[in-house]
Amino acid sequence: MLNDRNWLITETCFDLARQNHAETIFTIGNGYLGTRGAHEERYPGEERTTFIHGVFDDVPIVFTELVNAPDWLDLNLWLGGEPFRLTEGEILVYQRQLDLRTGRLSRRVEWRSPQGMLWQLAFERFASLANPHLLCQRVTIKALENTNLEARTTLSGETDNLNYKHWDWIGQGFGQNSAWLHLRTRSSGIELGAATRLVVSGGGNLQQSAWDTRNAPTLVVTTQLKSGEIVEIEKITAFYTSRETNDPQGTARRALETVPKRAWKGLWESHARAWQREWERCDVLIEGDDRAHLAVRFSLFQLLAAAPRQDERVSIGAKALSGYGYRGHVFWDTEIFMLPFFTYTRPEIARNLLSYRYHTLEGARKKARENGYKGAQYAWESAATGEEVTPTWVPHPSDRTQLIRIWTGDIQIHISADVCYAIWQYWQATGDDDFMIHRGAEIFLDVARFWASRAEWNAETGCYEFTDVIGPDEYHDHVDNNAYTNALARWQLKTALQVLAWLESHQPQKAAQLRDQLELDENELAHWQEVAEKIYWQEDAQTGLVEQFEGYFQRKQIDLQALEPRTQSIQSLLGIEGASEANILKQPDVVMLAYLLPELFDENKLRANYEYYNARTDHTFGSSLGPAIHAIIACRVGKPEEAYEHFMRAALADLEDVRGNAHDGIHAASAGGIWQAIVFGFGGLKLGENDWNTQPCLPTHWKRLAFRLKYRGQTLEIDLFNSSGKAGEE
């Protein structure tokens, strides 16, 4: 399925005003860490950042955040005595490319210095997928007259998180052509060892020195060049933390000692092979739409670059490892939007991501206890421990002197069911009974205890209700009986009883252990069943419309079309209270529900709800999570061109910065939703217990759609062709 087209993200203009967006787009990673695409040389306003999975530290207001590691990119050049800066002199040629096939970021520059000297430079970097602790850079420099060159590289512990510093210095030192640094996070006490090595080939009269500046050990190399001569600088850096080893500083130094003096070629070849194996398992092929094809591959690349392969105690945050948005915190974005991609292409990674929820179960139990409930209530925003880390107050975006109360951490409760949904989906797709027996079942049962204790009996309606909540649509908070929340709670309670029955049949000893551990008796299990059967549900018998929450149909009617053209979200235009009082949605909960639980919607009901809520959703400036799901449901109601419009809104969210916030990091949930739109929307894949089929709905200009996935141990290869506007399977 791999082809030679649509693999390169290319930038042909150096633009400081766009550098933060470009840093996000040119992020590279290897599942251990991610590095934003800052240049080797420094520029004002940049956010040069490397995040390592699991390295959190405390910070005011937002509780905890991923910590910006020492800067491994730093490589400053003095060419003929002049500093290489693209803001000075003249740029004759500029091209930067991210090769999605191999995860290599390269830059080619022809530059005339302020004094008129001509230079040709080629920069390359990759974060090794074969050995995730190794980071590789190479710069090839050609002088067009006799001159000299000086290269300086610093391992700096002075990096910060947007002006907040997390590192304390422990020690530093030098070896042959190398420097090392030993740091510790200030609150969490995580140690980091970093070591870097600089090797220069070419030129004459090579001289090496070191600057022993505290918290910034620096290597310096100078050489003489003749006209037309080429110099190659190779820099290899190693990172280890105390999360992986008791001696991160020594381990990092030893890692450099094990690679040969000229390490680039061997490290590159093993890295490229590792990426090839990834793409062989998950590539998507679109013929007839290069723009969409490139955008899909970009999304999958960013998911793969952030996917933890060796660590089951971390997950993927809402911005992956690409930016400061949400501080590295984990949301429902992972389970509902990103995880299906891994479940069906890389189940080993999916298992790691779900294991994170198992390892943070105590944090979920703590939140339930603090709120006065039983069982496990997963945090809306989660970090290292699973405790709630949603900020309570944040500065107002238009007036930093004012604070906004954030309610999601208090009352957005559907995430607990979302985690269980992802576990169930993984189990059904993989048949991984071991995971369900030893991890998944415990989560299911403890979450069911939460739902049953959170449910409120209303004698007047004869229903169990969930009041004062927030559904996925965050324009409306403090609502009662949100349809998505109620339906997922009902599904979770019923499914938990099924899981327990299965466990008692297949592993009675484990079932008995969990019953004893969780103090489950028959009365409580009967209560689960009762709650599930009597949860509040409201839909119009004539139209089939499901009310998003109690009283939604009475909200103020706003004509979205009358507000066009606009460059702001409805919430920005109307204010927080104004948007809450209106019927416009940030994200349509009912459409999302129809995707996850299709058995609740027959064909007519699905169409009615899609058309109703589609017209009332702030697609462009609302939630980035909505468009991909809209695309899937649009396909299911036979509207491929409308689906394509939604799909491209999701696919270009980062590449073309359609929401104006890509500088904060990629929209990782949208990236996962794009894959789901391809497979379950346009591809129309339907998976049954013992079989599968496709009901494709391709846009008319797509000639072919092909993808592969794993289902119950088998590899499925789906290849769909579009002939005369009709898609057929082959």
N, C-alpha and C positions, 0 to 999 in steps of 0.2 A: 504493500500500500504506500510505502514511502515514495515521494516524488522529489524532483529537484527544484520545484518551484515553491514559492510562498513559505520560505524559511527565514527570511532576513528582515529585521526591523532596522530601518535605515534613517539616519539623520544627516542632512547635507548642509546644515547651516548652524554655526555656533551662535547661540542666543542666550545671553545671561538672564534675560527676562523669563525664559522658559526652563531654566536649568533645573528647578525643583521638580517640575513635571517630567523632564527627561531623566532625572535621577531615578524616579519611580519606574519609568518604562524600561530603563536599562539595568534594572536590578538583576543580579545573578545570585544563585544559591545552590546548595547541595543537600538540603534536608537537615543539616546541622546548623548552618548559619545562612544569612542572606545579607548582601551588601548592595546598597544603593549605588546608582551609576554616576557617582561623582568622578571628576577627572583626577588624574594623578597629581597635577599641580592644583593649587588652591585658588578659589575665587570668592568674592564677597557674596554673602547670602546663601551659600551652599549648605546642604544638610548631608554631609558625608557621614554615613552611618553603617555600621555592621551590627546586626542583632544575632545573638546565639540563642537557640531554643533553650528555654528553661532558666535563663539567667535574668531573674527578676530582682528588683530592689525597691525598697519603700520610697515613696515620694509624696509630698503633701497633696491633698485634695483627691488625687486619683488612686490613692492607696499604694499601688505598686505598678511598676512598668518594666518592660524589657530594657536592658542596659546597653547603651552604645559601647561596643568593644573598642580596644585600641585600633587606630587607623592603619590597616595593612596596605592601603593604596598609596600612601605618601611616597612620592618620588619626584623630587624637584631637580630640574636641570638648569645648569648655567652653560650656555652655548656661546663660545667665544667671549666669555665674560659677561654675557647678558642673560638675565633670567628668562626662561621660556614661559611666556604668558600670551594667551590668545587675545587678551585685551590690549596688547601692545604690538607694535609692528604691523605687518600685513599678512592676512591669511590668503594664500593663493589657492590651496586645495584643502577641503575639509570633508571627511566622511567618517561617521561612526556607525557601526553595525553590531547588532546582537544576532548571533546565529542561533536560532532556536533549536536546531538539530543537535548542536554540541554544547550549548551554554557558554560560548566564547564571546566576549565583548572585545571589539577591536576598534581602533581609531587610526586614520591615516591623515597626516597633515603635511602640507608644504607651507613653509613659513619664512617670511622675510623679516629679519630682526629690525629694531629701530635704527640700527647702524648700517643696515643694508645687506647683512649676510644671509645667504640662502641655506635652508635646512630642510631635509626630508626626514619625517619621523613616523614610525609605525608602533602603536601601542597595542598590546594584547593582554587579556587576563581571563582566568577562569577559576572557579572554586571547585576543586576536584570532587567528582561524584564517586570516584573509585576509592579515594582516601579523604573523607570529608574534613579532616583536620588540616589538610594542606591547601594553600592558596598560592596561585602562580601568576606571575607577571613577567612580561618580556617587552623591552623597548629596543627597536632597531633604529639607529640614527646614522644618517649620511650627511656629511659636510661637503659643500661644493667649493671649498677653498681650504687652505692650510689654517688650522686653528686649534683650539683646545676645548675640552669638555669636562664639566664637573657634575657628578650626580650625588645627591644627598637623600638619604631615606631615614626617617625617624619613627621609632615605636613610641607613641605618645600615650601616656596614661592620663593626659589632660582632656581627653574627649568628654563631651557632655551630652545630655539629652535636652536640647533646646535651652541651654544655659543652666541646667541642673546637673551637678557632678555626682557620680555614684562611686568612683573608685578611690581607694586608699592605696598608697604606694607601699610595697613590702621590700622590693629589691630589684636590682638590675645588674647587667654585666655584659661582657663581650667575649667572643671566641674568634676563631679564624674566619674573617669575612662575615662575622655574624654578631648579632646583638640580641639580648633577651630582657624581658620585663616581667615582673611578678606583682600582681595586684589583688586586692580583695574588695568586694562590694561592701559598702559602709554599714548597711543594716542586715542584709541576708547572709553576709559572711561567705559568699561564694568566691573562691580563689580562681584566678586566671593566670595561666602561663602563656606568654607569647614569645616566639623566637623568629628572627628573620635573618636571611642570608643574601648577600649581594655578590654576584659574580659578573665581571666585565670581560668581554672578549673583543680583541681588535684594538687598534690604536697603538701608541708607543709611549714609553716612559710612564707606565702605569704606577700610580701611587695611591695607597690606601691609608685612611686614618679613621679615628673614632672620636666623637665628642661625648664625654660622660656627663651629660646634663641630667640632673635629677628628674626622674619620671619622663625623660625623653631621650633615651640613648640613640645616638645618631651615627650612621655609617657614611663615610665620605670617600668617593673615588674620583681621581682625576686622571686624564689621559690626553695625549696629543694626537691629532688627526691630520692626515694629509688630504688634499682635495680628492673627492671621490671615494675616500675610505669609509668603510662601514664599521660601526661599533654596535655590539649587542650587549644589552644589560639584562641579566636574568635575576629575578628576585623571587625567592620562595619563603613563605611565611607559614608557621604552624601555630595553631591555637588549641589549647586544652583547658578544661576547667575542672574544679573539684567535684563536679557532678559525675565525671567519668573516671577520675583517677585521684589517688591521694597525693600525688606529686605532680601537679599540672605544669609547674615550671620546668622540672627535670624532664618530664615526658615530652614537652614541646622541644626542648633542646636536643633530646635524643632522636626525635622524629626527623630533624634536619640532618643529623649525622648519618642516618640510614640511606639518604638519597644521594646519588652520585653528584659530582661537582657540576656537571652539565645535566640538569635534571629535567628540563622542559620537555624534551622529546618523549621520554618514557612516561612521564606523568600525563602528558597530553594524550598519548595513545590509549592508555588505560581509561582515562576520563572519557574520551570520545566513544570508546566501546561501551562504557556503562550507559551513556546517553542513548546510544543506538538500541540497546536492549530495552530501555524505557519506551522509546517510540515504537518499537516493534509490537509492544503490548497495547498501546493506547492511541496510536495516531488516528486522526480523522482525515478523510479525503473528500474534498468538495471540488467538483469540476464545473466550470461555468461562472465562478464567482471568486476571483482571487482575493478580493478585499475581505470577504467573509472568511475565507479559508485561512488567511494569515492571522486574522483576529482570533479564530478558534485555536490555532496552534499557540499563539501568544498566551492565551488564557490557560491552556493545559501546561505550557512550560512553567508558568508562574506557580501553578499548583504543585507540579512535580519538584520545582526548586525549593519549595517550603516543606515538603513532605518528610516527616521524621522516619527514617528507615531503621535506625539503631536504638531508638529511644521510645519507650511506651509510656513515659511519664509526662509527655508534652503533647500539645495539640497545635493546630494552626489557627492563629488569631484572625480577626476580621480583615486585617491588612496584610496577612501572611507575615513575611519578614522584610517588608519593603518600605515601611514608613511609620511615622509616629502616630497616625490615626488610631485611636482606641488603645494606645500604649501596649499593644501586644496581647490584649485581653481576648479571651475565647468566648464566643456567643453561640447561639443556635445556628449561626451561619455555617459552622463546621458540619454538624450532624445532618442538617436538612439540605444544604446546598452543595457543599464540597464533598462530603463523604461518599455519596453514591458513585462519583467518578472513581474513587479508589476501591470501593466495594466491588465494582464490576470490572475493574482493570488491574488493580494492584491490591488484592485482598489482604496481603500481609501488612500493608501500610494502614488500611482501614482498621485492622485489628489493633494496631498500635494506637490509633486515634481514639478508638472506643475504650481501650485499656486506660487511657488518661482519665476517662470518666469513672472507671473503677477505682483507680488510685486516689481520686479526689472525692470519693464517696463520703468520707468523714466530714469534709467541708460542707457537703450538701446536707448531711445529718445535722451539723451544727446550725446551719441556717434554719432548718425546719424547727429545731428546738427553740432557737431564739425568737421565732415568730409564733411559737405556741402550738406547733403541729407535730404530728408523729412522722416517722419515716425520713425520707430524703427529699429535700427541695433544692434542686440545682440552682446555683447562682446565675443571674442574668449575665454578669461578666465574671469570668473565672480566670485565675492565673496559676500560680504554682501549687496552691493547697486546695483549691476548689471553694474557698470562702468567697463571700460576696465582695467584689472590688469595684462595683459600679459607683462612680462619684455621686455624692448626694447633691452637691451644688457645682455648677460650672459657670465661668464668666459668660455674660451675654455676648454673642458674636458682634453686635453692632455697638455695644457700650461695655467695655471691659470693666468698668467700675460697678456694674450691676451683676447680680448672680441669678441664675435660673435653677429652680429646683428640678432635679432629675428623679423621676418616679419609677423608672424601669426596674431598678434593683429591688424596689419594694413590692411591686404589684404585677410585673410581667412574668407570669408563672408558667406559661405554656412550655417553657424550655425543658421542664422535667419530663413531659410526655415526648418532646422532640428527641431527647436522648434515647428513650426507649424505642421510639419508632426506628431510629437508625440502627439500634442493636437488632431489632426484629428483621429489618431489611437485610442486614449483613448475614444473619443466621439463615434466612430463607435463600439467599444467593449463594452461600458458601457451604452450608451444611456443617459449620464448625460447631459441633456439639460440645466440644471441650470448652470453648469460650462461654457458651450459654450455661453450662453446668457450673463452672468455677467463677464466673464473673457476671455474666448477663443476668442470670436468674436473680441474684441478690439485688442488683440494681432495680429490676422490674418489681420485685416484691416490696422493696423499701419505698419506691416511688408511689406504688399503689397505696401504701399506708398514708403517704402524704396527701394524695388526692382525696381519699376517703375522709381524712380528718379535716381537710380544707373545705369540703362541701358543706353548704349551709341548707338546712331543711326549711322550706317555706310552706307552712300549712295551708296558706291561701291558694297557692298554685298547685300544691301536691307534688312539688318538684324539689330536687336538690339543685342548688344554684351556686355560682361562683361570682360574687359581686366585688366591685371595686378592683378591677383588673385592667390591664392593657393587653390587647391582642397584638398581632404583628403590625397592624396599622397604628403607628405611633402618633398620628395626628389626633387621636381620640384616646384620652386616658381617663381613669376613674369611671369606667363603664361597667355595666352589669351584664352577665351572661353573654360574653363574647362567643360567637358561634364557633370560631376556630378552637378556642380554649376548651369550651364545653365538649365539643366533639372529640378532641384528642384525649381529654380526660376520660371520657366514656370508653374510647378505644383502648386506652392504656389499662384501665381497670379490668375490662373483659379479657384482654390479652394476658395480663398478669396471672389471672386465674387459669388460662390455658397453659402458660409456662409452668405453673406449679403442678398442674395435672400431668404434664409431660415429664417433669422432673421426678415426680412420684412414681411414674411408670418406668422410667429409664434409669434413674439414680435415686432410689428410695432413701438411701443413707444420707445423701446430700440434701434431699428434700427435708428429711427429719432434722438435720443439723440446722438448716435455715429457719425452719419453723421454731425450733428452740431458741436460736440466736435472736430472732426478731420477735419472739413471743407471740406468734401467730396462732390463734385458736379458731375453731369453727365459727364462733360468733362474729369474729372480725371478718373472716372470709365471706360470710353471708352478708355482712354489711357492705362489703365491696360490691357484691352482686346487686344489692338493692340500690345503691347509689348509681351504679352504671345504668340500671334500667330506668331510673327516674330523674336523670339529669335534664335540666331545662333545655328545650329545643323549640325554636320558633321558625316556621316557614308558612308562606301563604299557600293555602290549598289550591287556589285557582291559578296563580301565576307560577308557583313553584319556587318563588324567591325566598332565599334564606336570609333572615335579617342579621346583619353583621353583629349587632349587639342590641340589647333591649333599648328601644327608642330611637334607633338609627333612622328609621324611615321618617321620623318627625324632625330630623335636623334641617337646618336652613338649606334651601336648594340654591346651589351656585352653578351658573352656566360657565363651564371651563372655556368654551370657545369664545365667549364674550371677553375673556381676559387676554386672549392672544393678540399680538405676540408678546411674550414675556420672557424675562431672563432670571426670574426668581421662583422659588417654590411657593405654593399656596400658603404655607405657614409663614414665610417671610413677608408675603403680601398682606395677609390678614392678621398676622400676629398669632401667638400660641392660642389664646382664648378664641380668637375669631375662627381659626382653622378647626378648633375643637367643636365649635357650635355649628359648623357647616357640614355638608354631606360629602365633601371631597376627601379622598383617601390618599394617604401616603403609600399604602400597599393594601391590595384587596384581600382581606382575610378569607373570604368565602371562595375566591378563585384558588387561593393556595390550598384550602381545605379540599376542594374538588380534585386537585391533583393528587394529594396524599391519600385521600380516602374516596376513590372514585365510586365505590359501591353505594355511597350516599346519594349519588346523582344519576338519574337516568338521562337519556339523550336530550329530552325536552327541558328538563330542569337544568342540565349543564349549560345549554345554550342560553336559557333565560337569565341565569345568574351571570354568565360571562358577559353578555351584552349589557346588562344593567350596571354591573360594577366596573366594567371596562370604560364606560362613558364617564365615570365619576372618579377615576384614578388619575393622580398627578404623575403621569408616566415619566416625563422628562426630568422633573426636579424633585420628585418624591423619593421613594426608596429605590436603590439600585438592585434590590432583591426581586422586585416585581416583574420587570420586563421579560426575563427568561421564562418564568412560569406562565405569564400571559401568552407567550409564544406557544407553549405546549398546549394550553387549552384552546387557543385559536386554531391550532392544527386539528384538535379533536372535534371541533365544531365545523370543520371544513373551510377554514379561511386561511389558506397558506400565505397569501400576500400580506394580510394583516399580521399574521404570525411573523413573517419576515421583518416587518417594520419593528415589531417589539424585539425580535432577536437582535437586529443590528443595533438597536439602542443599548442593549446589554453588551454586545460584542465590542462596541467602540467606546465603552465607558472610560477606559483608561487610555487606549491608543490615541483617541481624538479628544479626550478630556471633555466629554459631552456634559458633565455635571460641574465642571470647573473646580473639582477637588481632588484630582488624581495626584497632586503633589503630596497628599497625606499618605499615599500608599495605594496599592492596587485594590480593586473591589473583589476580594477573593471569593465571596459568596456568588457574585455575578459570574465569575469565571467558572465556578462549579455548575451554576445554573445553565450556562451556555452549553456545556457538555450534555446535560440532561435534555435541553431543548433539541439538540441534534439527535439524540438516541430515542427519546420517548415522545418527542414532538414530531419533527420532520421525518425521522425514521419510523415512527409509529410502533416501536417495539413493545410487545406485550409478553410478559413472562408468566407462565403458569406453573403449577406444581410439577408437571411432567412434560410440558412442551412449551413452545414459544412460537410467536408469529409476528408479522409486521403488517401494519396498515399505514403505509407511507403517505406523506402529504408534503411533497416537495414544492418549493417556489418554482414558477414556470421557467425561470432562467437557469436553474440548476440542472446540469446535465447528468450528474452522478453524485451520489452520496455513499461513502463506504466507511465502515468502522468495525472494530472488533471488541469483544469483551469476554469475560469469563463468567460462566454460570454453572454452579454445581459441578465444578471440576472440569468442565468442557469449555473449549474456546469456540465462541460463535463469531463467524465472519459474515457481516451483513453488507451486501453490495447492491445498491438500488440505482436504477437507471430511469431517467425521465424522457419519455418519448411522447411527443405531441401533447405535452402538458400533463401526462399521466405517468406516475411512478410505478415501476414494477420491480419485483425482487428477482435476483438471479443467484 
